[in-house]
Amino acid sequence: MIEWQGNIVLENGQLNEMVILKREPLYTGTNGKVIERFFITPNESFIFKPLTNDEQIGKEVWVQENILSVFPDFYPKIIAKSSVNRPENSWIVYSDLGPIKHEFTLEILKNVTKQMVWWHSLPIDGWKDAQLNGPKPKIETIKAELFRSKDKVIETVTNLNLPKKTMSKLFLLLEKKIFSKTLVLSHGDLHLGNYGTSQNKLVIIDWEYAHLNTRFWDLYHLIDLSHPLHSKTVTSELRNKILTEYYDQASTYGIETNRENFKNEYYLFSATFSLWMIMLIEGDLKRKDDRWPEEILRNQLFETAASLFHCIEEL
């Protein structure tokens, strides 16, 4: 029996160097804390995750106990957790599913989409009162922010070689659009760094931002959201194949929707979200955000602009 708290993890929330054989940093959270793989024997490894966002304290454990417990076996299980309720000392130890390949391929995207439709089909009544939040504002808030800064937004994007006329068309469509109010369970942060394969099996990690949202939230993060550390190329053909896959899978669960309306709403949702992301990235570039080198941010800006352009063309 492994004694986790006080032995493997010290009272200060740090791994105990005296009993750890090897450590492998995996990524750094928004607060600078490092998520890492560690070994306690040559063949026995786990994932150590300190709290990376103080506002999310307790959420990750709650999601696993109350939501993921009914899920297929494609996520890492919580092995141990801190007993203290202080953000600076809060931690979780996960089972280690092995190194994850984060590949943006049609096969993997279809596999994730199939599982996504399944969790989108789950009844949500039992989760409506849970205080669960995503990492970004809801789409209607994003839309309102864009309209408040409309002139600045148009100027910024026309500098990226998108005609002002096209931007005017987008805002006209947005002015009339009320996005779907139908809520589903959402992963919340399904960017390329949070899904992939390990030992030829699908893995979907980091469910701490699971919450209720429109089905287009997960779809946008899966297909068009650009991430600084995980570059990808999205083509119109690939996007349409995944949207078709989602629609066809949803039909098997009795989710009724018109195919054309479904795709058009996605294109508008994606264009709106990408436009908002462009403004965030431009802000990071102007502030010279120390978290990301300028080259990485400019690549993310390019990818996001490409998604914006493609989705507007589909409308």
BAFIVEX-883877 format. One record per residue (C-alpha): residue number from 1; chain; x, y, z. Coordinates in pm, 1 decimal. Example, Ala and Ser with C-alpha at 12.3 -4.5 7.8 and 13.67 -1.06 7.14 Angstrom:
// residues 2
pos 1, unit A, x 1230.0, y -450.0, z 780.0
pos 2, unit A, x 1367.0, y -106.0, z 714.0
END
This chain:
// residues 315
pos 1, unit A, x 0.0, y 0.0, z 0.0
pos 2, unit A, x 151.4, y 329.6, z -109.3
pos 3, unit A, x 145.5, y 607.7, z 150.7
pos 4, unit A, x 89.4, y 909.7, z -71.8
pos 5, unit A, x 44.2, y 1210.4, z 155.7
pos 6, unit A, x 347.3, y 1280.6, z 371.4
pos 7, unit A, x 558.2, y 1016.2, z 198.8
pos 8, unit A, x 534.0, y 1047.2, z -181.7
pos 9, unit A, x 393.4, y 1401.6, z -160.3
pos 10, unit A, x 511.4, y 1621.2, z 124.8
pos 11, unit A, x 287.0, y 1839.1, z 340.6
pos 12, unit A, x 392.1, y 2143.6, z 134.5
pos 13, unit A, x 241.7, y 1985.4, z -177.5
pos 14, unit A, x 578.5, y 1899.1, z -335.6
pos 15, unit A, x 701.3, y 1558.8, z -450.1
pos 16, unit A, x 941.8, y 1394.2, z -207.1
pos 17, unit A, x 1279.9, y 1377.0, z -381.9
pos 18, unit A, x 1397.4, y 1112.4, z -131.9
pos 19, unit A, x 1158.7, y 845.6, z -266.5
pos 20, unit A, x 1128.5, y 947.0, z -632.6
pos 21, unit A, x 1356.8, y 771.9, z -882.3
pos 22, unit A, x 1293.0, y 994.2, z -1184.0
pos 23, unit A, x 1083.5, y 1295.6, z -1286.7
pos 24, unit A, x 973.5, y 1402.5, z -1636.5
pos 25, unit A, x 810.7, y 1747.9, z -1677.0
pos 26, unit A, x 509.8, y 1730.9, z -1910.4
pos 27, unit A, x 374.1, y 2086.4, z -1925.3
pos 28, unit A, x 335.5, y 2401.8, z -1719.1
pos 29, unit A, x -0.4, y 2529.1, z -1595.3
pos 30, unit A, x -123.8, y 2885.8, z -1618.2
pos 31, unit A, x 8.2, y 2959.3, z -1267.0
pos 32, unit A, x 356.6, y 2826.9, z -1345.7
pos 33, unit A, x 320.8, y 2494.6, z -1164.1
pos 34, unit A, x 454.9, y 2190.3, z -1346.6
pos 35, unit A, x 260.6, y 1872.7, z -1426.1
pos 36, unit A, x 501.8, y 1580.6, z -1441.5
pos 37, unit A, x 545.6, y 1205.3, z -1471.9
pos 38, unit A, x 733.4, y 1050.2, z -1181.2
pos 39, unit A, x 866.8, y 702.7, z -1107.8
pos 40, unit A, x 873.1, y 533.0, z -767.2
pos 41, unit A, x 1019.3, y 211.6, z -915.1
pos 42, unit A, x 1186.6, y 161.5, z -1255.4
pos 43, unit A, x 856.0, y 30.6, z -1398.7
pos 44, unit A, x 595.3, y 213.6, z -1190.7
pos 45, unit A, x 504.1, y 568.5, z -1288.3
pos 46, unit A, x 227.2, y 817.6, z -1210.3
pos 47, unit A, x 126.7, y 1169.6, z -1309.9
pos 48, unit A, x 159.0, y 1444.5, z -1048.5
pos 49, unit A, x -65.5, y 1745.4, z -1101.1
pos 50, unit A, x -57.8, y 2037.8, z -859.9
pos 51, unit A, x -349.0, y 2280.3, z -878.9
pos 52, unit A, x -285.9, y 2497.6, z -1187.1
pos 53, unit A, x -581.7, y 2735.8, z -1142.8
pos 54, unit A, x -685.6, y 2840.3, z -792.5
pos 55, unit A, x -1047.4, y 2892.8, z -899.5
pos 56, unit A, x -1071.8, y 2525.4, z -996.1
pos 57, unit A, x -985.9, y 2382.0, z -654.4
pos 58, unit A, x -1185.5, y 2063.0, z -595.0
pos 59, unit A, x -1346.0, y 2071.7, z -941.8
pos 60, unit A, x -1126.2, y 1804.8, z -1100.2
pos 61, unit A, x -1199.3, y 1552.1, z -824.0
pos 62, unit A, x -1570.5, y 1634.6, z -835.5
pos 63, unit A, x -1585.1, y 1582.8, z -1212.8
pos 64, unit A, x -1416.1, y 1243.6, z -1189.6
pos 65, unit A, x -1637.7, y 1123.9, z -906.3
pos 66, unit A, x -1967.5, y 1259.3, z -1040.5
pos 67, unit A, x -1930.4, y 1257.0, z -1419.0
pos 68, unit A, x -1639.7, y 1048.8, z -1545.1
pos 69, unit A, x -1732.6, y 749.8, z -1330.8
pos 70, unit A, x -1984.7, y 648.5, z -1601.1
pos 71, unit A, x -1743.3, y 707.1, z -1891.5
pos 72, unit A, x -1555.6, y 454.4, z -2105.5
pos 73, unit A, x -1197.1, y 389.9, z -2000.1
pos 74, unit A, x -1021.1, y 662.8, z -2203.3
pos 75, unit A, x -918.1, y 898.8, z -1923.3
pos 76, unit A, x -658.4, y 870.7, z -1643.3
pos 77, unit A, x -793.4, y 778.4, z -1298.9
pos 78, unit A, x -724.7, y 972.2, z -980.2
pos 79, unit A, x -507.0, y 756.2, z -754.7
pos 80, unit A, x -460.2, y 1000.2, z -466.2
pos 81, unit A, x -537.4, y 1359.8, z -372.5
pos 82, unit A, x -442.4, y 1611.7, z -109.2
pos 83, unit A, x -653.2, y 1630.1, z 204.2
pos 84, unit A, x -593.0, y 2002.3, z 250.7
pos 85, unit A, x -818.5, y 2265.2, z 95.6
pos 86, unit A, x -551.4, y 2528.1, z 29.9
pos 87, unit A, x -472.9, y 2608.4, z -336.7
pos 88, unit A, x -97.6, y 2637.8, z -277.4
pos 89, unit A, x -79.6, y 2282.1, z -136.9
pos 90, unit A, x -349.6, y 2114.8, z -345.7
pos 91, unit A, x -250.3, y 1823.2, z -572.1
pos 92, unit A, x -371.3, y 1511.0, z -750.4
pos 93, unit A, x -188.3, y 1193.2, z -850.9
pos 94, unit A, x -319.7, y 1024.4, z -1165.7
pos 95, unit A, x -262.8, y 683.2, z -1315.8
pos 96, unit A, x -11.2, y 703.4, z -1599.0
pos 97, unit A, x -154.1, y 597.7, z -1936.2
pos 98, unit A, x 188.9, y 639.6, z -2096.0
pos 99, unit A, x 329.1, y 899.9, z -2338.1
pos 100, unit A, x 50.1, y 1054.4, z -2548.2
pos 101, unit A, x 83.3, y 1120.5, z -2921.0
pos 102, unit A, x -103.6, y 1441.9, z -3001.0
pos 103, unit A, x -168.2, y 1387.6, z -3372.3
pos 104, unit A, x -419.6, y 1588.0, z -3572.8
pos 105, unit A, x -535.7, y 1315.2, z -3810.9
pos 106, unit A, x -875.1, y 1228.7, z -3954.2
pos 107, unit A, x -874.0, y 889.3, z -3781.8
pos 108, unit A, x -811.1, y 1035.4, z -3434.6
pos 109, unit A, x -1056.1, y 1321.4, z -3490.1
pos 110, unit A, x -1329.6, y 1077.3, z -3591.5
pos 111, unit A, x -1257.8, y 866.0, z -3283.3
pos 112, unit A, x -1279.8, y 1167.1, z -3051.7
pos 113, unit A, x -1595.6, y 1285.5, z -3230.5
pos 114, unit A, x -1762.5, y 948.1, z -3178.9
pos 115, unit A, x -1696.6, y 966.9, z -2804.6
pos 116, unit A, x -1794.7, y 1334.4, z -2795.1
pos 117, unit A, x -2137.9, y 1263.4, z -2942.0
pos 118, unit A, x -2182.1, y 998.0, z -2672.3
pos 119, unit A, x -2110.3, y 1235.2, z -2383.2
pos 120, unit A, x -2317.4, y 1506.0, z -2553.4
pos 121, unit A, x -2610.8, y 1262.6, z -2547.1
pos 122, unit A, x -2597.1, y 1210.9, z -2168.6
pos 123, unit A, x -2883.6, y 1354.5, z -1959.5
pos 124, unit A, x -2766.3, y 1672.2, z -1785.5
pos 125, unit A, x -3034.0, y 1728.0, z -1519.0
pos 126, unit A, x -2812.3, y 1599.2, z -1238.1
pos 127, unit A, x -2537.5, y 1849.9, z -1322.1
pos 128, unit A, x -2739.4, y 2168.9, z -1371.2
pos 129, unit A, x -2683.8, y 2290.3, z -1015.4
pos 130, unit A, x -2310.4, y 2212.2, z -1008.0
pos 131, unit A, x -2082.8, y 2517.1, z -1010.0
pos 132, unit A, x -1888.1, y 2414.5, z -1320.7
pos 133, unit A, x -1723.5, y 2670.6, z -1547.2
pos 134, unit A, x -1523.9, y 2660.8, z -1868.4
pos 135, unit A, x -1193.1, y 2846.4, z -1915.7
pos 136, unit A, x -1343.4, y 3105.9, z -2152.1
pos 137, unit A, x -1665.2, y 3313.3, z -2171.0
pos 138, unit A, x -1979.0, y 3165.5, z -2328.6
pos 139, unit A, x -2037.1, y 3240.0, z -2697.1
pos 140, unit A, x -2301.9, y 3509.6, z -2635.7
pos 141, unit A, x -2057.1, y 3695.8, z -2409.1
pos 142, unit A, x -1788.2, y 3663.0, z -2676.1
pos 143, unit A, x -2032.0, y 3798.2, z -2936.1
pos 144, unit A, x -2117.7, y 4096.3, z -2713.6
pos 145, unit A, x -1747.9, y 4174.3, z -2659.2
pos 146, unit A, x -1686.8, y 4175.8, z -3034.3
pos 147, unit A, x -1973.6, y 4417.6, z -3096.3
pos 148, unit A, x -1850.8, y 4652.4, z -2821.1
pos 149, unit A, x -1513.9, y 4674.6, z -3002.1
pos 150, unit A, x -1649.3, y 4636.2, z -3354.5
pos 151, unit A, x -1440.7, y 4910.3, z -3521.5
pos 152, unit A, x -1118.3, y 4791.0, z -3358.0
pos 153, unit A, x -1197.5, y 4428.4, z -3446.4
pos 154, unit A, x -1259.1, y 4513.3, z -3812.8
pos 155, unit A, x -939.3, y 4718.1, z -3830.8
pos 156, unit A, x -735.6, y 4437.7, z -3672.3
pos 157, unit A, x -864.6, y 4166.7, z -3902.9
pos 158, unit A, x -846.9, y 4373.1, z -4222.7
pos 159, unit A, x -475.9, y 4413.9, z -4139.4
pos 160, unit A, x -463.4, y 4034.6, z -4173.0
pos 161, unit A, x -584.0, y 4071.6, z -4534.5
pos 162, unit A, x -949.7, y 3990.8, z -4480.2
pos 163, unit A, x -1162.9, y 4239.7, z -4679.4
pos 164, unit A, x -1363.8, y 4488.2, z -4472.1
pos 165, unit A, x -1669.2, y 4393.0, z -4677.0
pos 166, unit A, x -1638.7, y 4033.1, z -4557.4
pos 167, unit A, x -1612.7, y 4145.8, z -4196.9
pos 168, unit A, x -1923.3, y 4360.5, z -4238.2
pos 169, unit A, x -2105.4, y 4053.2, z -4367.7
pos 170, unit A, x -1997.4, y 3853.6, z -4062.9
pos 171, unit A, x -2118.3, y 4119.4, z -3818.8
pos 172, unit A, x -2447.8, y 4143.2, z -4006.3
pos 173, unit A, x -2498.8, y 3767.6, z -3971.0
pos 174, unit A, x -2401.1, y 3784.3, z -3604.7
pos 175, unit A, x -2642.1, y 4070.1, z -3537.2
pos 176, unit A, x -2933.3, y 3849.6, z -3640.1
pos 177, unit A, x -2801.9, y 3526.2, z -3488.4
pos 178, unit A, x -2912.5, y 3375.2, z -3160.0
pos 179, unit A, x -2693.2, y 3073.6, z -3094.6
pos 180, unit A, x -2848.7, y 2745.6, z -2985.1
pos 181, unit A, x -2953.7, y 2737.5, z -2620.0
pos 182, unit A, x -2947.3, y 2356.5, z -2608.3
pos 183, unit A, x -2695.1, y 2250.9, z -2344.8
pos 184, unit A, x -2484.4, y 1936.2, z -2337.5
pos 185, unit A, x -2202.2, y 1812.9, z -2117.9
pos 186, unit A, x -1885.4, y 1972.8, z -2253.8
pos 187, unit A, x -1524.5, y 1869.8, z -2193.4
pos 188, unit A, x -1457.5, y 2241.7, z -2187.1
pos 189, unit A, x -1097.4, y 2253.4, z -2309.5
pos 190, unit A, x -1067.5, y 1993.0, z -2585.9
pos 191, unit A, x -763.8, y 2136.7, z -2766.5
pos 192, unit A, x -505.0, y 1912.5, z -2932.4
pos 193, unit A, x -295.3, y 1892.7, z -2614.1
pos 194, unit A, x -582.7, y 1721.7, z -2432.5
pos 195, unit A, x -648.3, y 1430.0, z -2664.6
pos 196, unit A, x -438.6, y 1178.0, z -2853.6
pos 197, unit A, x -335.7, y 814.7, z -2843.9
pos 198, unit A, x -126.6, y 610.2, z -2602.1
pos 199, unit A, x -39.6, y 248.0, z -2676.3
pos 200, unit A, x -274.8, y 274.9, z -2976.4
pos 201, unit A, x -570.7, y 367.6, z -2754.8
pos 202, unit A, x -764.4, y 694.6, z -2745.9
pos 203, unit A, x -686.0, y 916.4, z -2447.6
pos 204, unit A, x -877.2, y 1229.7, z -2344.8
pos 205, unit A, x -730.7, y 1412.9, z -2046.2
pos 206, unit A, x -776.3, y 1727.7, z -1832.1
pos 207, unit A, x -1149.2, y 1724.9, z -1761.1
pos 208, unit A, x -1123.0, y 1993.8, z -1493.3
pos 209, unit A, x -1319.3, y 2241.9, z -1707.8
pos 210, unit A, x -1611.6, y 2009.3, z -1780.5
pos 211, unit A, x -1934.7, y 2211.4, z -1774.7
pos 212, unit A, x -2263.6, y 2257.6, z -1957.4
pos 213, unit A, x -2244.9, y 2437.5, z -2290.5
pos 214, unit A, x -2357.6, y 2422.3, z -2652.5
pos 215, unit A, x -2233.6, y 2122.5, z -2853.6
pos 216, unit A, x -2039.0, y 2361.5, z -3077.4
pos 217, unit A, x -1802.0, y 2446.8, z -2791.6
pos 218, unit A, x -1634.0, y 2104.7, z -2793.5
pos 219, unit A, x -1647.5, y 2087.5, z -3172.0
pos 220, unit A, x -1469.9, y 2421.5, z -3211.2
pos 221, unit A, x -1197.6, y 2324.1, z -2963.8
pos 222, unit A, x -1151.6, y 1991.4, z -3140.8
pos 223, unit A, x -1140.1, y 2129.0, z -3494.9
pos 224, unit A, x -1046.7, y 2495.2, z -3515.6
pos 225, unit A, x -902.0, y 2615.2, z -3185.6
pos 226, unit A, x -530.4, y 2682.2, z -3225.5
pos 227, unit A, x -298.8, y 2612.8, z -2930.6
pos 228, unit A, x 47.5, y 2768.5, z -2891.5
pos 229, unit A, x 217.1, y 2434.4, z -2819.1
pos 230, unit A, x 27.5, y 2216.2, z -3065.9
pos 231, unit A, x 39.0, y 2347.8, z -3419.3
pos 232, unit A, x -204.1, y 2199.9, z -3673.2
pos 233, unit A, x -339.8, y 2254.2, z -4022.5
pos 234, unit A, x -716.3, y 2254.2, z -4070.9
pos 235, unit A, x -848.4, y 2222.3, z -4425.7
pos 236, unit A, x -1206.7, y 2285.3, z -4535.3
pos 237, unit A, x -1228.5, y 1920.5, z -4640.6
pos 238, unit A, x -1117.4, y 1794.6, z -4298.8
pos 239, unit A, x -1351.7, y 2031.4, z -4115.9
pos 240, unit A, x -1649.9, y 1916.5, z -4321.4
pos 241, unit A, x -1564.5, y 1549.3, z -4270.8
pos 242, unit A, x -1564.0, y 1591.4, z -3894.7
pos 243, unit A, x -1888.0, y 1789.8, z -3897.7
pos 244, unit A, x -2045.9, y 1518.6, z -4112.0
pos 245, unit A, x -1913.8, y 1253.1, z -3874.0
pos 246, unit A, x -2066.3, y 1436.1, z -3577.6
pos 247, unit A, x -2400.4, y 1479.6, z -3753.1
pos 248, unit A, x -2416.6, y 1114.1, z -3858.6
pos 249, unit A, x -2320.1, y 991.4, z -3509.9
pos 250, unit A, x -2572.8, y 1225.4, z -3346.6
pos 251, unit A, x -2846.6, y 1079.0, z -3564.2
pos 252, unit A, x -2784.8, y 735.4, z -3408.4
pos 253, unit A, x -2866.4, y 885.4, z -3065.7
pos 254, unit A, x -3188.9, y 1038.1, z -3192.7
pos 255, unit A, x -3052.8, y 1393.0, z -3185.8
pos 256, unit A, x -3269.0, y 1567.4, z -3442.5
pos 257, unit A, x -3127.4, y 1859.2, z -3636.5
pos 258, unit A, x -3110.7, y 1977.5, z -3993.3
pos 259, unit A, x -2769.8, y 1900.6, z -4148.5
pos 260, unit A, x -2737.4, y 2232.5, z -4330.4
pos 261, unit A, x -2848.4, y 2435.8, z -4028.6
pos 262, unit A, x -2611.1, y 2239.2, z -3804.4
pos 263, unit A, x -2310.6, y 2308.4, z -4026.8
pos 264, unit A, x -2400.6, y 2673.2, z -4080.7
pos 265, unit A, x -2429.0, y 2731.1, z -3707.0
pos 266, unit A, x -2090.1, y 2569.9, z -3658.4
pos 267, unit A, x -1929.3, y 2793.2, z -3922.5
pos 268, unit A, x -2071.6, y 3104.8, z -3758.8
pos 269, unit A, x -1979.3, y 2984.5, z -3409.3
pos 270, unit A, x -1626.0, y 2904.8, z -3525.6
pos 271, unit A, x -1585.3, y 3237.6, z -3706.8
pos 272, unit A, x -1704.6, y 3424.3, z -3397.1
pos 273, unit A, x -1475.7, y 3235.1, z -3160.1
pos 274, unit A, x -1177.3, y 3266.2, z -3396.7
pos 275, unit A, x -1235.1, y 3641.1, z -3429.9
pos 276, unit A, x -1232.8, y 3673.7, z -3050.8
pos 277, unit A, x -918.5, y 3458.3, z -3027.7
pos 278, unit A, x -743.1, y 3680.8, z -3282.5
pos 279, unit A, x -805.9, y 3980.8, z -3057.2
pos 280, unit A, x -664.0, y 3791.1, z -2757.0
pos 281, unit A, x -351.8, y 3684.6, z -2946.9
pos 282, unit A, x -297.0, y 4035.1, z -3082.7
pos 283, unit A, x -320.4, y 4160.4, z -2725.6
pos 284, unit A, x -59.9, y 3906.1, z -2611.6
pos 285, unit A, x 170.8, y 4016.4, z -2893.1
pos 286, unit A, x 138.2, y 4384.9, z -2801.0
pos 287, unit A, x 198.8, y 4311.9, z -2432.7
pos 288, unit A, x 492.6, y 4086.3, z -2524.4
pos 289, unit A, x 347.1, y 3804.9, z -2311.9
pos 290, unit A, x 638.9, y 3625.3, z -2147.0
pos 291, unit A, x 463.2, y 3286.7, z -2149.3
pos 292, unit A, x 500.9, y 3240.0, z -2523.6
pos 293, unit A, x 773.1, y 3341.7, z -2771.3
pos 294, unit A, x 656.0, y 3584.2, z -3039.0
pos 295, unit A, x 711.9, y 3327.2, z -3315.7
pos 296, unit A, x 474.2, y 3081.7, z -3147.2
pos 297, unit A, x 205.6, y 3346.8, z -3097.7
pos 298, unit A, x 233.0, y 3459.8, z -3461.0
pos 299, unit A, x 190.6, y 3100.4, z -3576.8
pos 300, unit A, x -117.2, y 3069.1, z -3356.3
pos 301, unit A, x -247.6, y 3395.0, z -3503.7
pos 302, unit A, x -194.0, y 3261.3, z -3856.8
pos 303, unit A, x -376.2, y 2934.7, z -3780.5
pos 304, unit A, x -666.6, y 3116.6, z -3614.5
pos 305, unit A, x -699.5, y 3363.2, z -3902.7
pos 306, unit A, x -703.7, y 3073.8, z -4150.7
pos 307, unit A, x -991.8, y 2908.8, z -3959.6
pos 308, unit A, x -1177.6, y 3240.3, z -3954.0
pos 309, unit A, x -1136.5, y 3290.8, z -4327.3
pos 310, unit A, x -1241.7, y 2935.0, z -4417.3
pos 311, unit A, x -1554.2, y 2941.0, z -4199.1
pos 312, unit A, x -1666.4, y 3279.3, z -4330.5
pos 313, unit A, x -1629.1, y 3142.5, z -4685.0
pos 314, unit A, x -1870.9, y 2860.9, z -4594.8
pos 315, unit A, x -2143.3, y 3100.6, z -4478.3
END
